[in-house]
């Protein structure tokens, strides 16, 4: 399968996405020796993908796999399952990591051993493909006892069999056709939603369970993560404002949900904390929901580069500990509203200025990603800077990204929200996760 260029002209007109230089699998690299494979696994480890590579070494764990699969992946889709049929079990060591010890053949299967195994294998395959900045690949995954999935190798130049090649070629053709159709008839009517999280803290610095005051469901409720193996003990509070196609309206809806929260959380002495991890061991997310928008890897990369890198410059140092288990690049989840949520961001509820800026920037990117061509995160060094919170490396990168954003015609629509956000970045502002967010939001007892 060849790399396909479907937009190959330089950017001459910011009104015409047809001229954008998008290339499928532009960053594909052939793995030709053990060192290159070790480097691939190291990159995957950086993103939190489960591999046999022992962290911070060149050594590979010796693992007995119960089953081995080859999964053709195109962007967010797993196109099929191909099981390696062999009489032997595979044991991986540092000396055998590059070659298949199994003598066998690939058999297409309609489903895996269990739904849990299938879910985990698919998730790791898609995540690994995206982490390597690929649009398609064949991902080799081993499964151990307990349905744990291990990414063994990601091959962006598949030559396995005619069926796999046919699946990938068809997926590529379909994607290009849809890209042409969507980009030339794109309607800027993206609907935004959100479910940012916060935690409650008493005067002694202890976490107070959100479930003490809030129900599971509703405009303000509890996230479904539980603690102490007790599903009734829910530590994280979550706002669920009504979605809107207008940023101002969404912020108003968000504020209404916060006001409702002040009525339900009767103890006014408790702090409301947001950010990445204001209380150790409790990472927070600022998930943004998108509807009327086609999910694809070019969109996710735009959100990673233009939105997430921007917010990283404002983060408290606690944000580093949240990654890569949470906050990994390209994290998304399909939703029942025929849209998806972008899950990489921490909780941006820390202030109204940051909240408005984040939502406006998300809207701007979602409705203009066809015109945005920078991808600094293709560079492993920039990926490392993100996961380690190295703001000095990221600052000039973000400045260049914003220079491009300002050239968009739609930038002026959100300027009143975006310029204050940019000013915070230029001042080197860092949010303080120990501060009660109710004060800046003028919520009771600090206002209203």
N, C-alpha and C positions, 0 to 999 in steps of 0.2 A: 504493500500500500504506500503510495507516494504522498509526500507532504503537499497540500493543496493551497495555493494562494488564491483567495477569492476576492480580495481587494488589494491591489498592488500599486496604486498611485500614491504619490506624496500628497499630503494634506494641502489642498489649494483653496478649499472653500468650506468654511465651518458650517455651512447650511446643507451640505450634501454628504451623508454618510457613505454613499456609494464610492467616494474617493478615499475612504479610510484604509490604511494598510493593515488589515487583519489577516493573519496567516494561521492556518490550522497546524498544530504541532510544531510551531516555530522553534520551540526550545528543546526539541527532541535531541537526545545524545545517545549514540550507540555505545553499549557497554562491551568492551573488547578484552578486558583482563580483570583479575581479581581485585586489584586496587580500585578500579573504576566502580566495580560493584559494591565494594565496601563503602566508597564515597556516596553512592546512591543510597545505601542503607542508612548512612550517617545523616543525610539530609532528611530522610523519612523519620528518623528518630527525633530530629529537631522539631518536627511538626507533630510529634506525639503519636506517630503511626507505629504499631507494634511490629517489630522485626526481630530476627535472631541475633542481631548485632549487640554485643555487650557495650553499654554506654561508656564513652570516652576511651574506647580501645579499638583495636583492629581485629578483635577476636569474635568469633561467632559461636553462640551456644550450641551444644550438642543436643539436638531435639529429636525425639521420635514422633513423627507425625502419623496420625490415624488415617488421614485422608489428604490428598493434594488436588487442588483445583487450578485450572487456568480460566481466567475470566476476561473476556474482551469487554473493555470499557470505552464508552464514548461520552465524555464530559460527565453528566450526572446519571448516566444510564449504564447499567450492567446489561449487556446484550445476550448473555447466555452463560451456562455453566458447563465446563468440560472437565470431567474427572479423570485423573491419571489412574489407569487400571494397571496394576502390577502385583506380582506375588510377593514383593519385598516391601518392607517398611523403610522409609527414608530417614537416615540419620545425618544431620548436617554438622560438619565440623569446619574449622578454619581452612582445612586443606581441600575440602570437597564442596565448598560453597558455590563454586562456579559451574559445576557439572551435575547433571541428573544421574544419580546412581541407579535409579529405577530404569529397568528395561520394560517398557510397556507402551500403551497407546492411549490416546485421549478419546473418551466416550462422552458424547453430549448427554446431559441429564436434565430433566425438567425441574427438579427440585433437589434440595440437599437433605442431609440426615434429619434435620429438625428445622423448625421455623427460626429458632434462636440462632442456629448455626448459619442459616441462610442470611439472616439479618446482619449478623456480625461480619460475615465474609463480604457481603455487598458493600457494607459501610467502609471497611478497610480498603477495598479495591478502589472505590470512587475517591476516597480521601487520599490514597497514595498517588493516584494519577494526577489529581489536582495539585498536590504538594510539590510534584516535580515539574509543575508548569506545563503539563501535557494536556492535550485535548482527547487523545485516544492512546490506548496501550493494551497489551495483554498482561494481566497481573497474575503472578503465580503465588498462590496462598496455600500454606499448610495449616491443618487443623489438628489440635491436640485434644487430649481428654478435657471434657468440660466445654467443648465447642469454642475454644479460644483460637482466634485466627491470627496467623503470622504472615506478614508480607515477606516473601522470599526474594522476589525479583520482579521488576517492572520493565517490560520490554516495549519500547515505542516503535520498534521495527519488526512487527510480528511476521513470522513465516511458518506458523504452526500447521495449519491445514486450510483447505479451500473454504470450509464452512466458516471458520473464524474470519478469514479475510473477506468473505462475502458479507458477513454481518457488519464488519467495520466499514466497508466501502458503502454499503447501503445507508448506514447511519450518517456517514459523512455527506453523501448526496442529499439526504433528507435535511440535514442541518443547513447546508448551503442554500437549498431552495427556500427553507423557512427564513433564513437570515435575509435573503433578498426580499421576500414577501413582507416581513415585519419591518425592516429598515426603511422600505420605500412607502409604507403605509402606516408609519408609527403615529399613534395618537397619544398626546401627552396628557393622559388622564389617570396616571398612577395613583392608587389609593394607598395611603400610609396608615399603619396601625403600630402599636407598640405594647410591650409588657415589661417595662423596666422594674428591677427589683430593689428592695432596700431591707435593712435589718433594724431591729430595735435593741437598744443598749441601755442598761440601767446605770445609775450613778457610780456603781462600783466597776463598771467596764464589762459587765457580764451580758451575754446574749440572752434576750428574752424571746421565747418562741412566738412567732407571728400567729400561730394557731391559738394562742392564749386569747386573742382578741378578734381574729379574722376568720371568716369561713373559707372553705376551699374555693368556692365559686363566687362570681360577682365582679363588679367593677373594681373593687379592691379586695384581694384575697390572699391566699397562700400559694406559693409555688409548691409543686408536688414532691419535691425532694424532702425526705424525712431523715430523722436523726435517731441514734440509739436503737436502731432496728425496730422502731415503733412508728407505724404509718400515721399515727395520730399526732406525732410531735413534728410539726412543720416549722422550720426556723426562718424561712425567707418570706417576706411580704412582697406582693406583686400588684402593680397597678395595671388595669386593663381598660383603658379609655376606648370610647367608640372611635372607630377609624374615620378618616376624612381624606378628601383629595386636596385639601388646603392645609398648609402647615399651621397657620394661625388657628384654625378650627381645631386641629389635633392638639395643639398646646392648651387651648381652652378646655377641651375634653379631659386632657391629662390633669389639669388643675382641679377640675370638678371631682375627679377620682381621688385626688389628694385631700380635698375638703371632706369627702365622704370618709376617708381614712381617719381624719382627725376626730370624727364623731364615733367611729367604731373603736378606736384605740383610746380608751378613757383615761389612761394614765398619762398625764401631760408631762410628767417628769422623765419619761423615756425619750432618749435621743433617737431620731431617725437618721440612719447613716446610709450613704450610697458610695459609688465608686467601684473599684475592682475587688478589694478584699479588706473592708474596714475592720472586720473582726477575723482573726486568723482562723483558717479552716473553713470559711464560709465565702467562697467566691460569688460575686454578683454579676448578672448580665443585664445588658440594655438592648434586648432584642427588638429589631424593627421589622414590621410586617409589610409586605408588598403584595398588592393585588393589581390586576390588569397589567401584568408585566411578565414577560417571558424569562424564565430562569435559564441561564446558560453561563458557561465559565468566563466569558468575556465580561459579563455583567458582574459576576462575583469578584473578578480580579480588579475591576474598576472600584468596587466598594472597598476591597482590601487596601488598595493603593491610595485612593483619594480620600476615603473616609476614615478607615482604621488608623492609618499612619498619622493622620492629622490628630486624632484623639489621643494617640499614644504620647504625643508631645505634652499633653495636659495631665496625664496620669500621675498619680502618686506612685512612689516606688513599689507599693504593695501589688501593683498590677503585674509585676514580673512573676510573682509566685502563682498567679492565676493561670499562667500559660505553661505548657501547651495543652494540659488536660481540658481547660476551658480557654476560650479566646484564640483557638488556633485559626489560621487563615482559611477563608473559604467555608467556614462553618455555616450550614444552613439546615433548615428542616421544612419539608413540605407541609402545608396546612390544609385544613378542610375547606377553607374559603377559596380554594382554587388558586392560592398564591403560595408564598413561602415566607419564612422569617430568616433574617440574617442575624446570626447568633454570636458573631465574633466580638462585638463591643462589650466593654464593661458597663455598669450602670451610670449613665450620664445625667442622672437626676440631681447631681451635686449643686447645680445652680440653674436658674431660668435662662441665663445667657448661653450656657453650654448646651442646654436642652434644645433651645430654639435653633442654635447653630447646627447641632447634629441632625435634627429632623429636616432642616432646610437643605443641608448638604446632601443628605440621603435622597431627598426628592430631586435635587438638581442632577445628581449622578445618575439616578434611575432613568430620568427622562432624556439624558444626553450622553449616555455611555458610548453610543455609536461614534461620537466625535472625539472621545478621549483615547489617546494612543499610548500614553506612557505606562510602563510597567516596571518600575524600579525593583519590585519584589521578585523579578525573575533572577536577580543577582542573589546568590546564597549569602553574601556578606550583609545585604540589606535584610534578608530574612533573619539572620542571626541578630542583627541590631534590633529588630522588632521583638523577638522572643526574649532578648536580654534587657530590653528597655534602654538601649543606648541612644539617648536623645541627641547627642552631639553628631552622630552619624546621620540620624534621620532628619535633623532640622533643615539642612540645605536641600534635601530631597523633597520635603514637603513644600518648601518655598517654590521650587520649580513646578510642582504639581498645581499649586494655587495660581501661578502665573498662567497656566493653561486654562484652569477653571474660569478665570476672569475674562477670558476671550469668548466664552460662551454667551450667546445672546440672552439666554435665560438667567444669567448671573444677576442681572439688574432686578429681576423679579423677587429675589431673596436677599438682596444686598443688605437690607436693614437687620437681617439675622446673621449673615455671613461675615460682614465686616467686624462686628464686635468679637466674633469667634477668632478671626484672624488677628485682631489686636491682642488678644490674650496670648496667642502663640508667639507673636513678635516680642511681647514683653517677657517671655520665658515663664509664664504663669504655670503653676502646678496646683491642682486642686488638693484640698485638705480633707481626707476621709474621716477625720475625727470630728468634723463640724456637723452640727445638726442642720439638715437641709431645710427644715421648716423655717429657719430664720430668713434665708435669702428668698424663699418662696412666699414669705409673709403669711404663713399659716399659723393658726392658733398654737401656742399662746403668744406668738410674736406679731400677729396681725389679725385682721378680720375680726 
